[in-house]
Amino acid sequence: MLSSIFHKIRGKKQDSLNITSSLKNLNSSTFKVDDEGWITPFTASELLNSELRQKYLNLLWQQVSMTQDMFNELYKKPIERYAEMVQLLPASEAHHHSHLGGMLDHGLEVLSFATKLRQSYVLPQNAAPEEQSRQRDAWTAAVIYAALVHDIGKVIVDIEIQLKDGSRWFPWLGIPTLPYKFKYIKGRDYELHPVMGSYLASYLIPKEAFEWLAGYPEAFASLMYAMANHKDKSGLLSEIVQKADQNSVTLALGGDVSKLVQKPGTSFAKQIVMALRYLLEHKFKINTPKGPSDGWLTEDALWLMSKPTADQIRAYLLEQGISAPADNPKLFSEMQSLGIIESTNDGTAIWHCRIKADSGWCPPKAFSLLRIKPEVAWENLADRPSVFLGRVDIEAEEISNTKIEESVSNTNAGIDNIDSENTSISISFDNISELKPIETEQVQKNEDMMDLMMDLFSPTEKTLIPADEKENKEDVIQNNQVAKGLQNSDVPPDTSTSRDSKTISGESFVEWLKAGILGNTLTINNSSAKLHIVQGKLFFSYSRNIPDVF
């Protein structure tokens, strides 16, 4: 076991800069620590000049396929800069790799694990084999760089380092110029150090490496997200580094690395609930009175923003080594099936709601929310926040039946008047603006659709009616029959015409369509419409409800 190589120096937590007691068992010729506990700074070559650390470098060299010069430029130099930054600092205060030099040991170990794990991943996903082969070195570099910076932020936000002259030292200043002491900062933010990696990466990784990786946009983007701790967006890159980190920690604590790949005993539903409760306690803002929130608690439900919630839950599960659906719809479906979120009347997971706070804050647009029972979100009633001072109004997705019925009723009334007066249908383009269009989104957003409809049915030269015959009796009879057909009239066709009752006249059909469109009885481009305009062409959905008036 590699764990036999590690020599940890354990002791009480140190609240002061005096670490003399922790150094009594160290070889002073190796660490150059004086009697007062001041640690002499080391160069990179001195820090890496040990059997274990040289083995890590050789293992890394064996996993990459490039010349020695390229390896030195792309990987060895960044590792040397990393060693100069972390010096002899520990990786944790009283957990894994808490000995002096633990940060460097942990960093090299994670690099070795990550590079080895990378060989079992095919990157980028869903790409052709030849493309994966072309990008192989770029993705390997992205894994190595992400692993290198995953904990580097601790030397800034977790530890305070003081030089012998009383000044504070920061990693970006280069090798400390004087002996130093360190202490852990009380009340430190444990979530801050992971996001510092992207900042310190510019001090570790050469610009030439970034320029090279920029030629592979997907690998470059994943690396940027991983270094900024956006695990929900960095994909497999963060997964590889996460596993490598877990292996290193487990090994240092004397655990069995093989057990990390075993299936967790806790059910997936419970893992999601645990993730949700963690986010509510540590990350989410609920019921913000005068601004955006992550969610709102009402008397009967907790409403959470759908996409941020899904992304955060997925990131939490990934940190715990638990796989989750990669896309949100699948995750929502899983949460629905497990009874964690409530479904809408249509069986979907997303509720579209308007938020109206008593303070006056009211966003102009509806939010896409998830609805969760409060007892699922909080185990104890005392942990729940106060109820939101305002309202969460569910928005209707479809046109109300009342409006449709009113529109149809008004149309039928107009047709009755036409029939009673026994007059022909006359379309007056001067009065079109006075007609109330049916309230579909397509008609409201595109007034040109009506023009397109009329253009499609403009009579051709072959079907034009001579001027002297426009007002004859046959036309009047036909138009009356069309109007009656719109209200499913049983009046038979005029027997005085020579047309077959089963043959539809093109002119009459066009007039019937025009009357239906302008009279709001035929809708366009919605789920129940018979008329659909696609790429400048009109499609008519035939059914037995077409009046047999021709």
C-alpha positions, -999 to +999 in steps of 0.1 A: +000+000+000+011+035-008-002+046+025+028+030+042+050+057+026+032+086+042+045+099+075+019+122+091+027+145+120-003+147+142-010+171+171-035+196+184-050+222+162-028+252+160-044+286+165-012+306+166+018+309+143+039+289+167+043+254+152+075+244+171+058+215+188+048+200+154+084+201+142+102+184+170+101+150+152+113+164+119+148+160+105+161+196+108+187+190+082+159+182+057+134+208+067+157+236+079+135+247+108+150+267+136+142+264+173+114+290+170+096+271+143+104+293+114+105+272+082+132+280+056+118+283+020+128+257-006+132+257-043+112+234-065+141+211-072+147+207-034+110+201-027+107+175-054+139+157-046+125+128-028+120+092-038+082+093-036+078+126-054+102+115-082+081+083-086+050+105-091+067+125-118+080+093-136+045+078-134+030+110-150+057+109-177+047+073-185+010+082-190+016+109-216+029+104-251+053+132-259+090+141-260+109+149-228+112+186-238+074+189-244+068+171-211+091+195-192+074+225-208+038+215-205+038+196-172+070+196-152+074+234-151+038+239-138+044+212-112+076+230-101+057+263-098+030+244-078+057+231-054+071+266-049+036+279-041+027+252-015+061+248+000+057+226+031+021+235+038-003+207+048-033+198+027-057+200+057-057+210+093-064+177+110-077+154+082-059+139+052-023+148+044-021+171+075+017+166+078+041+193+067+045+189+029+011+172+027-002+197+001+026+188-023+022+150-017-016+152-021-013+173-053+012+149-069-009+119-058-041+134-073-022+141-105-011+104-107-046+090-100-063+114-125-039+107-153-043+070-148-081+073-146-082+094-178-071+063-198-104+046-191-125+076-204-132+082-241-131+119-247-147+139-261-180+120-257-200+110-288-173+120-312-159+099-340-130+076-331-106+096-353-116+128-337-112+114-302-077+102-312-069+137-326-079+154-293-064+128-270-034+148-258-055+180-253-080+162-230-051+146-211-036+180-205-070+193-194-073+165-168-037+172-155-042+209-152-076+206-135-061+181-110-031+204-104-052+234-093-081+216-075-069+224-040-043+252-047-067+279-034-063+266+002-029+283+005-048+317+001-082+314+018-076+286+044-041+294+056-024+326+067+014+327+061+036+351+078+072+359+070+099+365+097+097+403+091+060+403+100+047+407+065+021+383+050+031+361+021+008+351-008+015+325-034+016+348-064+046+366-049+069+337-058+092+317-034+091+332+001+122+354+006+123+348+043+115+319+067+078+316+074+052+303+098+015+295+091-018+291+109-053+281+098-078+309+096-108+305+119-142+308+104-129+302+069-152+297+039-148+261+029-165+268-005-141+295-015-109+276-022-122+255-051-130+286-071-096+301-067-080+275-090-089+295-122-071+325-108-039+308-098-039+287-130-024+317-148+006+316-125+011+279-129+003+270-165+022+286-194+005+308-219+016+285-247-004+257-232-036+278-230-031+288-267-027+252-277-058+241-257-079+269-272-077+250-305-099+224-289-130+244-277-148+216-259-117+206-239-108+242-232-144+250-220-145+220-197-111+229-182-122+265-175-154+253-158-135+227-138-109+252-125-137+275-115-155+246-097-185+245-120-189+208-117-224+210-133-208+223-165-174+207-167-188+172-172-164+142-171-134+164-164-146+171-128-157+135-124-122+123-131-105+148-107-132+141-081-124+103-082-087+110-081-091+132-050-113+106-033-087+079-040-059+101-026-079+110+006-090+074+012-054+061+007-040+087+031-065+078+058-058+041+055-090+032+036-096+007+008-097+025-026-115-003-042-146+004-020-151+037-037-165+021-068-191+001-049-227+010-052-239+033-023-262+017+001-284+048+003-313+049-023-311+074-051-343+091-038-328+097-004-296+110-021-316+136-040-335+146-009-302+150+010-289+171-018-320+193-017-318+198+020-281+206+019-288+233-008-316+248+012-294+250+043-262+262+028-268+277-007-303+287-016-319+320-007-356+316+001-383+343+002-361+373-006-387+402-002-372+427-027-354+407-052-347+374-069-346+342-049-338+306-055-373+297-042-405+308-023-423+289+005-461+292+006-485+275+029-488+243+008-456+242-013-420+251-018-414+266-052-378+264-066-363+277-098-361+247-120-328+249-139-306+262-110-320+235-087-314+207-111-278+219-118-270+222-081-284+188-072-265+172-100-233+189-089-238+178-053-244+142-063-213+143-084-192+155-055-205+125-035-195+101-063-231+094-073-241+094-109-272+114-120-290+120-153-269+143-175-298+164-187-325+182-168-357+166-183-344+131-173-336+143-138-370+159-135-387+127-147-367+108-121-377+132-093-413+129-104-413+091-103-397+092-069-424+116-056-399+144-048-415+170-070-452+174-078-465+172-113-487+197-131-522+188-144-506+179-177-482+155-160-451+178-165-426+188-139-424+225-147-449+250-133-451+285-149-458+310-121-458+347-115-442+360-082-459+389-065-443+401-033-461+423-008-431+446-009-440+455-045-414+433-063-431+416-092-411+403-122-427+410-155-424+374-167-434+341-153-407+318-138-403+281-145-405+264-111-405+231-094-432+224-068-421+204-037-440+195-005-425+213+025-422+181+045-399+167+018-377+198+018-373+201+055-372+172+080-381+193+110-408+219+111-386+242+131-361+244+102-386+259+078-384+296+070-414+319+074-440+318+047-434+341+017-451+375+021-467+376-013-483+353-038-472+326-062-498+326-090-499+297-114-503+309-150-527+291-174-510+275-203-539+274-227-567+296-239-597+295-216-627+276-229-649+306-221-631+329-246-633+302-273-670+297-267-677+334-267-659+338-300-678+309-316-710+322-303-705+357-318-696+341-351-727+320-352-748+350-343-734+369-373-740+339-396-776+337-384-781+374-394-767+367-428-790+337-433-821+356-421-816+384-445-809+360-474-779+381-486-746+370-499-714+370-479-694+401-486-658+405-473-651+441-467-614+448-463-622+481-448-638+464-418-613+437-412-595+456-385-628+456-365-631+419-365-617+403-333-591+376-342-591+344-323-566+346-294-539+323-306-502+332-302-495+327-339-522+352-351-513+377-325-476+377-334-478+375-372-504+397-389-488+387-423-503+352-418-538+365-428-523+382-459-505+350-468-538+330-464-556+354-488-528+354-513-528+316-513-565+316-523-565+345-547-585+333-578-565+324-609-574+335-644-592+302-650-615+306-620-623+343-624-660+351-626-671+375-653-682+408-640-717+406-655-723+373-637-711+382-602-745+393-590-765+365-605-788+343-585-765+313-585-738+331-566-763+343-540-776+308-535-741+294-532-730+320-506-761+313-485-753+277-485-717+283-474-729+304-445-753+278-434-726+251-438-706+269-411-733+261-386-737+225-398-769+233-416-788+205-432-801+226-460-794+207-493-777+223-523-798+241-548-810+216-573-812+243-600-774+240-604-759+215-628-731+205-603-729+171-587-738+174-550-706+154-541-683+176-561-667+205-542-664+238-561-630+254-557-645+289-555-670+279-529-643+262-508-622+293-509-651+314-498-659+290-470-623+292-458-623+330-459-655+332-440-642+307-414-609+326-409-625+361-407-653+348-386-630+331-360-643+296-365-612+282-382-580+286-362-544+285-375-513+267-363-523+254-329-529+219-315-566+218-324-565+238-357-575+224-391-553+250-409-515+250-407-490+272-425-457+256-430-429+272-451-453+294-470-478+267-478-513+260-463-522+226-451-558+216-443-566+188-419-596+170-434-623+155-413-660+146-416-669+179-400-664+197-432-699+209-442-712+191-473-726+222-489-709+220-523 
